[in-house]
């Protein structure tokens, strides 16, 4: 593991594997290098790319300078891209995909994007309430377990999955980073139609064929709004696509953009 210093002085932990053009993976809510799908995906792509995984602020080995702002997370991504060589392909999952879009819109040197089920509802009215504030309130009251459960219920995780969450062996870890769920709840609403229109990099928007209509529709809507967006449904489970299916698709997509690029 290495660290890079973000603009506000926060240390961000990252690591890289493989050789080739740089590909940065951006985790979803609750994910970091020690938990989630990005580690195994990185290994599957390491024969074609220098794959960078990192701990988003407040998770794993990264710091968490307060007060939190979405702009600081964009600066974290910028620092990781710089540490990886100064320009990169970027793959983001869920709210990590939203963060990647914000980074591209802000002018970070992202040459191509892949986005797995970005939870961005362009054609729907804003949800009632303030999920980020609700998470903040529960965490401040010491109710971290309730904060984790409330977040997942609010974003539409199927009830049968939420029901067994507290008994899962990884639940104490989720409690420990419960405050960062409010960060994700702030990132996703920050992506607007204007944000998407400003992203000129080629973008592949992927969804699982087994996700619900809402997630599939959001993916299609984001792809349609991006100037160079392409929508691709893949075989998978609810809100997820296995490495066996996803890795070859990403290798082909980014590999097309990498032709002529010099290996690191």
Residue frames as qw, qx, qy, qz and C-alpha x, y, z in Angstrom:
[[0.000, 0.886, 0.463, 0.000, 0.00, 0.00, 0.00],
 [0.369, 0.138, -0.011, 0.919, 1.05, 3.59, -0.65],
 [0.014, -0.776, -0.498, 0.386, -0.53, 6.91, 0.23],
 [0.287, 0.414, 0.264, 0.822, -1.10, 10.13, -1.63],
 [0.089, -0.421, -0.440, 0.788, -2.02, 13.48, -0.09],
 [0.183, 0.727, 0.605, 0.268, -5.24, 15.08, -1.28],
 [0.194, 0.634, 0.071, 0.745, -5.58, 18.82, -1.71],
 [0.467, -0.762, -0.009, -0.448, -6.91, 19.36, 1.82],
 [0.071, -0.615, 0.711, -0.332, -4.07, 17.36, 3.38],
 [0.869, -0.140, 0.321, -0.350, -5.96, 14.10, 3.80],
 [0.109, -0.409, 0.880, 0.214, -3.91, 10.94, 3.29],
 [0.846, 0.240, -0.017, -0.476, -5.53, 8.55, 0.82],
 [0.521, -0.324, 0.783, 0.106, -4.41, 4.90, 0.81],
 [0.767, 0.506, -0.131, -0.372, -4.05, 3.18, -2.55],
 [0.556, -0.331, 0.716, 0.262, -2.30, 0.31, -4.27],
 [0.607, 0.577, -0.271, -0.474, -1.71, -0.80, -7.81],
 [0.697, -0.116, 0.695, 0.134, -1.22, -4.09, -9.63],
 [0.718, 0.536, 0.427, 0.124, -0.37, -5.00, -13.18],
 [0.329, -0.345, 0.373, 0.796, 1.31, -3.30, -16.12],
 [0.238, 0.496, 0.650, 0.523, -0.12, -1.12, -18.84],
 [0.099, -0.502, -0.137, -0.848, -2.28, 2.00, -19.09],
 [0.024, -0.004, 0.686, -0.727, -3.66, 3.15, -15.74],
 [0.455, -0.440, -0.597, -0.493, -7.18, 2.11, -14.73],
 [0.095, -0.176, 0.589, -0.783, -8.59, 3.49, -11.46],
 [0.387, -0.415, -0.799, -0.197, -11.44, 1.62, -9.75],
 [0.193, -0.297, 0.270, -0.895, -13.86, 3.65, -7.61],
 [0.121, -0.202, -0.943, 0.237, -15.82, 1.81, -4.91],
 [0.366, -0.583, -0.493, -0.532, -19.50, 2.06, -4.09],
 [0.473, -0.644, 0.212, -0.563, -20.99, 2.93, -0.68],
 [0.843, -0.426, 0.282, -0.170, -19.36, 0.84, 2.04],
 [0.937, 0.253, -0.009, 0.241, -16.64, -0.47, -0.24],
 [0.091, -0.890, 0.440, 0.075, -12.89, -0.08, 0.16],
 [0.418, 0.533, -0.731, -0.083, -9.75, -2.09, -0.57],
 [0.096, -0.200, 0.918, -0.328, -10.47, -4.48, 2.29],
 [0.380, 0.365, 0.776, -0.346, -14.10, -5.09, 1.39],
 [0.521, 0.658, 0.092, -0.537, -16.05, -5.19, -1.84],
 [0.880, 0.370, 0.293, 0.061, -15.59, -6.32, -5.44],
 [0.332, 0.909, -0.243, -0.070, -12.77, -4.08, -6.62],
 [0.385, -0.621, 0.675, 0.102, -9.83, -6.14, -5.34],
 [0.677, 0.086, 0.720, 0.127, -10.73, -9.26, -7.28],
 [0.561, 0.794, 0.233, -0.026, -11.69, -7.20, -10.34],
 [0.001, 0.894, -0.418, -0.160, -8.26, -5.53, -10.22],
 [0.513, -0.351, 0.764, 0.173, -6.55, -8.92, -10.29],
 [0.679, 0.430, 0.592, 0.058, -8.60, -9.96, -13.31],
 [0.427, 0.898, 0.102, 0.035, -7.56, -6.83, -15.22],
 [0.415, -0.788, 0.346, 0.294, -3.90, -6.69, -14.15],
 [0.695, 0.010, 0.553, 0.459, -2.65, -8.49, -17.24],
 [0.394, 0.653, 0.430, 0.484, -3.79, -5.56, -19.42],
 [0.058, -0.866, -0.063, -0.493, -3.66, -2.51, -17.16],
 [0.277, 0.110, -0.596, 0.745, -1.96, -0.93, -14.18],
 [0.428, -0.623, -0.549, -0.357, -5.03, -1.15, -11.94],
 [0.096, 0.252, -0.470, 0.840, -5.29, 1.27, -9.03],
 [0.485, -0.621, -0.598, -0.149, -7.64, 0.66, -6.11],
 [0.149, 0.320, -0.385, 0.853, -7.97, 3.12, -3.25],
 [0.226, -0.513, -0.745, 0.363, -9.77, 3.71, 0.01],
 [0.044, -0.718, -0.284, -0.634, -12.23, 6.55, -0.31],
 [0.031, 0.422, -0.459, 0.782, -11.95, 8.99, 2.58],
 [0.613, -0.328, 0.316, -0.645, -13.16, 7.74, 5.93],
 [0.982, 0.024, 0.008, -0.185, -12.58, 4.10, 4.98],
 [0.921, 0.178, -0.139, 0.316, -9.71, 1.65, 5.32],
 [0.668, -0.220, -0.075, 0.707, -6.32, 3.35, 5.47],
 [0.203, 0.541, 0.217, 0.787, -7.52, 6.78, 4.34],
 [0.112, -0.171, -0.460, 0.864, -8.04, 9.82, 6.53],
 [0.055, -0.683, -0.698, -0.208, -11.23, 11.79, 6.93],
 [0.187, -0.070, -0.169, 0.965, -10.68, 15.53, 7.28],
 [0.018, 0.733, 0.677, -0.062, -13.86, 17.38, 8.24],
 [0.652, 0.305, 0.439, -0.539, -16.08, 19.01, 7.21],
 [0.510, 0.145, 0.778, 0.336, -16.95, 16.66, 4.38],
 [0.446, 0.613, -0.034, -0.652, -17.77, 18.04, 0.94],
 [0.872, 0.385, 0.302, 0.021, -18.33, 16.27, -2.36],
 [0.406, 0.870, -0.270, 0.069, -15.63, 18.48, -3.88],
 [0.324, -0.670, 0.663, -0.072, -13.06, 16.95, -1.52],
 [0.810, 0.028, 0.586, -0.002, -13.89, 13.46, -2.78],
 [0.684, 0.724, 0.060, 0.071, -13.34, 14.69, -6.34],
 [0.054, 0.867, -0.482, 0.110, -9.97, 16.06, -5.19],
 [0.665, -0.366, 0.650, -0.047, -9.15, 12.65, -3.69],
 [0.841, 0.384, 0.375, 0.072, -9.81, 11.00, -7.04],
 [0.411, 0.887, -0.186, 0.099, -7.65, 13.62, -8.73],
 [0.280, -0.742, 0.604, -0.077, -4.79, 12.85, -6.34],
 [0.787, -0.080, 0.611, 0.009, -5.09, 9.11, -6.98],
 [0.742, 0.641, 0.174, 0.086, -5.07, 9.64, -10.76],
 [0.158, 0.905, -0.382, 0.104, -1.97, 11.81, -10.42],
 [0.512, -0.534, 0.670, -0.061, -0.25, 9.16, -8.31],
 [0.829, 0.178, 0.531, 0.009, -1.13, 6.57, -10.93],
 [0.582, 0.082, 0.481, 0.651, 0.64, 8.45, -13.68],
 [0.018, -0.319, 0.067, 0.945, -1.32, 11.62, -14.42],
 [0.571, 0.156, -0.286, -0.753, -4.12, 10.30, -16.64],
 [0.246, -0.045, 0.949, -0.194, -6.36, 7.27, -16.38],
 [0.472, -0.289, -0.667, -0.498, -9.28, 5.20, -17.43],
 [0.259, -0.163, 0.611, -0.730, -11.83, 5.06, -14.59],
 [0.468, -0.289, -0.777, -0.305, -14.39, 2.41, -13.64],
 [0.224, -0.195, 0.499, -0.814, -16.94, 3.24, -10.94],
 [0.289, -0.317, -0.899, -0.090, -19.63, 1.17, -9.27],
 [0.267, -0.736, -0.617, 0.076, -22.93, 2.65, -8.02],
 [0.159, -0.972, -0.083, 0.150, -22.20, 5.87, -6.09],
 [0.550, -0.430, 0.421, 0.579, -18.57, 5.37, -7.13],
 [0.425, 0.427, 0.585, 0.543, -19.79, 5.73, -10.71],
 [0.023, -0.948, -0.304, -0.094, -21.46, 9.01, -9.74],
 [0.449, -0.770, 0.194, 0.409, -18.17, 10.18, -8.23],
 [0.565, -0.030, 0.547, 0.617, -16.34, 9.23, -11.42],
 [0.264, 0.722, 0.506, 0.391, -18.82, 11.29, -13.44],
 [0.219, -0.964, -0.097, 0.115, -18.29, 14.29, -11.18],
 [0.562, -0.507, 0.372, 0.538, -14.56, 13.92, -11.62],
 [0.482, 0.283, 0.581, 0.592, -14.83, 13.79, -15.40],
 [0.073, 0.884, 0.407, 0.215, -17.16, 16.79, -15.38],
 [0.371, -0.889, 0.051, 0.262, -14.65, 18.72, -13.24],
 [0.446, 0.831, -0.333, -0.020, -11.97, 18.21, -15.86],
 [0.625, -0.502, 0.591, 0.086, -9.91, 15.44, -14.29],
 [0.269, 0.524, -0.688, -0.423, -7.69, 13.65, -16.85],
 [0.624, 0.093, 0.749, -0.202, -10.09, 10.74, -17.39],
 [0.123, 0.309, -0.641, -0.692, -9.88, 9.51, -20.96],
 [0.528, -0.156, -0.696, -0.461, -12.60, 6.82, -20.78],
 [0.418, -0.231, 0.544, -0.690, -15.23, 5.81, -18.22],
 [0.459, -0.212, -0.822, -0.262, -17.14, 2.67, -17.35],
 [0.359, -0.237, 0.358, -0.829, -20.06, 2.94, -14.97],
 [0.296, -0.186, -0.936, -0.043, -21.81, 0.02, -13.30],
 [0.302, -0.670, -0.669, -0.107, -25.37, 0.95, -12.36],
 [0.140, 0.119, -0.240, 0.953, -24.97, 4.63, -11.43],
 [0.077, -0.587, -0.778, 0.211, -27.98, 5.42, -9.18],
 [0.027, -0.242, 0.055, 0.968, -28.85, 8.64, -10.99],
 [0.251, 0.604, 0.755, -0.041, -32.54, 9.35, -11.61],
 [0.167, -0.032, 0.244, 0.955, -32.67, 12.05, -14.25],
 [0.287, -0.300, -0.514, -0.751, -36.39, 11.92, -14.97],
 [0.502, -0.533, -0.680, 0.048, -37.77, 11.51, -11.46],
 [0.264, -0.861, 0.012, -0.435, -38.73, 13.99, -8.78],
 [0.174, 0.480, -0.695, 0.506, -36.26, 14.30, -5.90],
 [0.546, -0.319, -0.767, 0.109, -36.88, 11.90, -3.03],
 [0.418, -0.813, -0.092, -0.395, -38.57, 13.28, 0.03],
 [0.767, -0.619, 0.068, 0.156, -36.38, 13.86, 3.05],
 [0.227, 0.834, -0.494, 0.093, -32.64, 14.26, 3.33],
 [0.967, -0.076, -0.234, 0.071, -30.97, 10.85, 3.53],
 [0.544, 0.391, -0.408, 0.621, -27.51, 12.28, 4.23],
 [0.239, -0.518, 0.320, -0.757, -28.83, 14.32, 7.17],
 [0.876, -0.308, -0.043, -0.369, -30.73, 11.31, 8.48],
 [0.880, 0.106, -0.343, 0.310, -27.56, 9.18, 8.41],
 [0.247, 0.486, -0.384, 0.745, -25.61, 11.96, 10.13],
 [0.528, -0.500, 0.169, -0.665, -28.23, 12.16, 12.87],
 [0.962, -0.194, -0.144, -0.126, -28.25, 8.43, 13.54],
 [0.738, 0.250, -0.371, 0.505, -24.45, 8.27, 13.67],
 [0.006, 0.538, -0.325, 0.778, -24.30, 11.27, 16.02],
 [0.716, -0.423, 0.124, -0.541, -26.74, 9.48, 18.33],
 [0.274, -0.427, 0.855, -0.107, -24.49, 6.40, 18.41],
 [0.787, 0.245, 0.474, -0.310, -26.93, 4.37, 16.34],
 [0.049, 0.533, -0.675, -0.508, -24.48, 3.23, 13.70],
 [0.245, 0.119, 0.954, 0.126, -26.20, -0.11, 13.07],
 [0.336, 0.695, 0.553, -0.316, -29.49, 1.69, 12.51],
 [0.159, 0.752, -0.255, -0.586, -27.73, 4.11, 10.15],
 [0.090, -0.261, 0.868, 0.414, -26.43, 1.23, 8.02],
 [0.248, 0.387, 0.888, -0.023, -29.85, -0.40, 7.88],
 [0.249, 0.773, 0.321, -0.487, -31.64, 2.87, 7.16],
 [0.070, 0.601, -0.493, -0.625, -29.30, 3.70, 4.30],
 [0.080, -0.079, 0.928, 0.355, -29.77, 0.35, 2.60],
 [0.243, 0.563, 0.765, -0.196, -33.55, 0.39, 3.02],
 [0.176, 0.779, 0.117, -0.590, -33.70, 3.94, 1.66],
 [0.105, 0.536, -0.588, -0.596, -31.73, 3.18, -1.49],
 [0.798, 0.242, -0.160, -0.529, -33.95, 0.23, -2.36],
 [0.106, 0.324, -0.939, 0.039, -31.95, -2.82, -1.30],
 [0.636, -0.233, -0.610, -0.410, -34.41, -5.76, -1.37],
 [0.605, -0.590, 0.210, -0.491, -35.98, -6.41, 2.06],
 [0.987, -0.142, -0.065, 0.030, -34.73, -9.99, 2.19],
 [0.668, 0.381, -0.283, 0.573, -31.16, -8.75, 1.82],
 [0.121, -0.632, 0.281, -0.712, -31.56, -6.08, 4.50],
 [0.817, -0.459, -0.077, -0.342, -33.20, -8.57, 6.88],
 [0.946, -0.180, -0.107, 0.248, -30.07, -10.65, 7.35],
 [0.409, 0.746, -0.230, 0.473, -27.59, -7.83, 7.24],
 [0.375, -0.765, 0.354, -0.386, -27.08, -7.39, 11.00],
 [0.901, -0.290, 0.322, -0.027, -26.16, -11.06, 11.36],
 [0.786, 0.564, -0.147, 0.206, -23.57, -10.94, 8.58],
 [0.789, -0.312, -0.087, 0.523, -19.92, -11.34, 9.68],
 [0.427, 0.270, 0.110, 0.856, -18.99, -8.10, 7.93],
 [0.181, -0.843, -0.419, -0.283, -21.65, -6.00, 9.66],
 [0.526, -0.722, -0.112, 0.436, -19.37, -4.64, 12.43],
 [0.464, -0.067, 0.319, 0.823, -17.08, -3.31, 9.71],
 [0.048, 0.604, 0.508, 0.612, -20.03, -1.56, 8.06],
 [0.403, -0.843, -0.344, 0.097, -20.95, -0.03, 11.42],
 [0.580, -0.452, 0.052, 0.676, -17.44, 1.34, 11.70],
 [0.214, -0.038, 0.378, 0.900, -17.74, 3.27, 8.45],
 [0.118, 0.677, 0.725, -0.042, -21.45, 4.09, 8.76],
 [0.039, -0.767, -0.103, 0.632, -20.70, 7.83, 8.73],
 [0.135, -0.303, 0.589, 0.737, -19.37, 7.54, 5.16],
 [0.223, 0.477, 0.827, 0.196, -22.77, 6.43, 3.90],
 [0.078, 0.863, 0.300, -0.400, -23.83, 10.05, 4.30],
 [0.147, -0.535, 0.466, 0.689, -21.03, 10.96, 1.91],
 [0.172, 0.135, 0.860, 0.461, -22.47, 8.69, -0.77],
 [0.104, 0.715, 0.681, -0.122, -25.92, 10.10, -0.11],
 [0.003, 0.824, 0.004, -0.566, -24.51, 13.53, -0.98],
 [0.237, -0.329, 0.661, 0.631, -22.57, 12.45, -4.06],
 [0.287, 0.348, 0.843, 0.292, -25.36, 10.92, -6.10],
 [0.170, 0.853, 0.470, -0.150, -27.74, 13.94, -6.05],
 [0.181, -0.722, 0.227, 0.628, -24.82, 16.16, -7.11],
 [0.265, -0.033, 0.750, 0.606, -24.91, 14.60, -10.60],
 [0.443, 0.582, 0.283, -0.621, -27.31, 16.50, -12.85],
 [0.739, 0.565, 0.350, 0.108, -28.22, 16.30, -16.50],
 [0.235, 0.945, -0.225, 0.035, -25.84, 19.22, -17.07],
 [0.490, -0.597, 0.629, 0.088, -23.09, 17.21, -15.36],
 [0.763, 0.131, 0.615, 0.148, -23.59, 14.35, -17.78],
 [0.558, 0.809, 0.176, 0.063, -23.74, 16.63, -20.81],
 [0.004, -0.926, 0.377, 0.023, -20.33, 18.05, -19.86],
 [0.645, -0.367, 0.655, 0.143, -18.65, 14.61, -19.81],
 [0.583, 0.647, -0.295, -0.393, -17.17, 14.21, -23.28],
 [0.110, -0.427, 0.895, 0.071, -15.08, 11.09, -22.66],
 [0.621, -0.009, -0.679, -0.392, -16.35, 7.80, -24.14],
 [0.386, -0.258, 0.650, -0.601, -18.43, 6.05, -21.47],
 [0.474, -0.096, -0.838, -0.252, -19.79, 2.54, -21.14],
 [0.482, -0.266, 0.392, -0.737, -22.80, 2.27, -18.81],
 [0.394, 0.029, -0.914, -0.089, -23.46, -1.29, -17.64],
 [0.601, -0.282, 0.342, -0.665, -26.33, -2.81, -15.71],
 [0.177, -0.056, 0.980, -0.074, -27.24, -6.29, -14.57],
 [0.409, -0.179, -0.630, -0.635, -30.17, -7.87, -16.35],
 [0.489, -0.405, -0.765, 0.109, -31.31, -9.14, -12.93],
 [0.099, -0.135, -0.366, 0.916, -31.50, -5.71, -11.31],
 [0.223, 0.639, 0.652, -0.341, -34.87, -4.07, -10.83],
 [0.393, 0.741, 0.426, 0.339, -36.53, -1.82, -13.41],
 [0.173, -0.978, -0.013, 0.113, -35.40, 1.28, -11.55],
 [0.514, -0.581, 0.458, 0.434, -31.67, 0.46, -11.67],
 [0.572, 0.230, 0.625, 0.478, -31.85, -0.72, -15.28],
 [0.233, 0.872, 0.383, 0.198, -33.73, 2.41, -16.29],
 [0.281, -0.910, 0.139, 0.272, -31.27, 4.68, -14.53],
 [0.574, -0.292, 0.554, 0.528, -28.36, 3.07, -16.38],
 [0.452, 0.509, 0.592, 0.431, -30.10, 3.50, -19.73],
 [0.020, 0.968, 0.251, 0.021, -30.96, 7.12, -18.92],
 [0.408, -0.758, 0.295, 0.415, -27.39, 8.00, -17.95],
 [0.567, -0.011, 0.618, 0.545, -26.03, 6.40, -21.13],
 [0.326, 0.721, 0.525, 0.314, -28.51, 8.34, -23.26],
 [0.126, -0.982, -0.102, 0.094, -27.59, 11.65, -21.59],
 [0.535, -0.551, 0.384, 0.512, -23.82, 11.24, -22.02],
 [0.399, 0.735, -0.276, -0.474, -22.49, 12.67, -25.30],
 [0.461, 0.427, -0.761, -0.163, -20.47, 9.51, -25.92],
 [0.534, -0.228, 0.680, -0.449, -22.44, 7.08, -23.77],
 [0.559, 0.109, -0.735, -0.369, -23.17, 3.45, -24.63],
 [0.684, -0.293, 0.387, -0.545, -25.53, 1.21, -22.67],
 [0.513, 0.247, -0.813, -0.121, -24.79, -2.48, -22.19],
 [0.801, -0.363, 0.204, -0.429, -26.95, -4.88, -20.11],
 [0.336, 0.403, -0.848, 0.074, -25.04, -7.90, -18.83],
 [0.771, -0.305, -0.550, -0.096, -25.90, -11.14, -17.09],
 [0.166, 0.348, -0.588, 0.711, -25.67, -10.69, -13.31],
 [0.293, -0.479, -0.774, 0.293, -27.39, -10.57, -9.96],
 [0.112, -0.930, -0.342, -0.074, -29.29, -7.73, -8.30],
 [0.066, -0.980, 0.186, -0.025, -27.04, -4.62, -8.48],
 [0.443, -0.611, 0.623, 0.207, -23.98, -6.58, -9.45],
 [0.824, 0.498, -0.240, -0.125, -22.12, -8.31, -12.28],
 [0.886, -0.349, 0.201, 0.230, -19.55, -11.02, -11.61],
 [0.209, -0.703, 0.503, 0.457, -15.88, -10.56, -12.48],
 [0.524, 0.058, 0.786, 0.323, -16.16, -13.42, -14.97],
 [0.371, 0.735, 0.543, 0.166, -18.66, -11.39, -16.99],
 [0.014, -0.983, -0.073, 0.167, -17.52, -7.83, -16.27],
 [0.477, -0.607, 0.409, 0.486, -13.74, -8.10, -16.56],
 [0.523, 0.157, 0.629, 0.553, -13.63, -9.18, -20.24],
 [0.203, 0.854, 0.439, 0.193, -16.08, -6.40, -21.16],
 [0.230, -0.941, 0.079, 0.237, -13.98, -3.76, -19.43],
 [0.572, -0.350, 0.520, 0.529, -10.78, -5.15, -20.93],
 [0.456, 0.448, 0.600, 0.481, -12.24, -4.88, -24.42],
 [0.043, 0.948, 0.307, 0.074, -13.70, -1.41, -23.84],
 [0.298, -0.890, 0.228, 0.258, -10.62, 0.18, -22.30],
 [0.670, -0.159, 0.549, 0.474, -8.31, -1.91, -24.49],
 [0.471, 0.679, 0.437, 0.355, -9.77, -0.21, -27.54],
 [0.037, -0.995, -0.012, -0.090, -8.89, 3.17, -26.08],
 [0.583, -0.680, 0.369, 0.250, -5.45, 1.97, -25.04],
 [0.832, 0.338, 0.267, 0.350, -4.23, 1.02, -28.49],
 [0.446, 0.690, -0.058, 0.567, -1.08, 2.94, -29.09],
 [0.431, -0.854, 0.161, -0.243, -0.69, 3.86, -25.39],
 [0.413, 0.508, -0.685, 0.320, 2.72, 3.24, -23.89],
 [0.768, -0.404, -0.489, 0.089, 2.90, 0.71, -21.03],
 [0.376, -0.890, 0.193, -0.172, 3.92, 2.07, -17.68]]
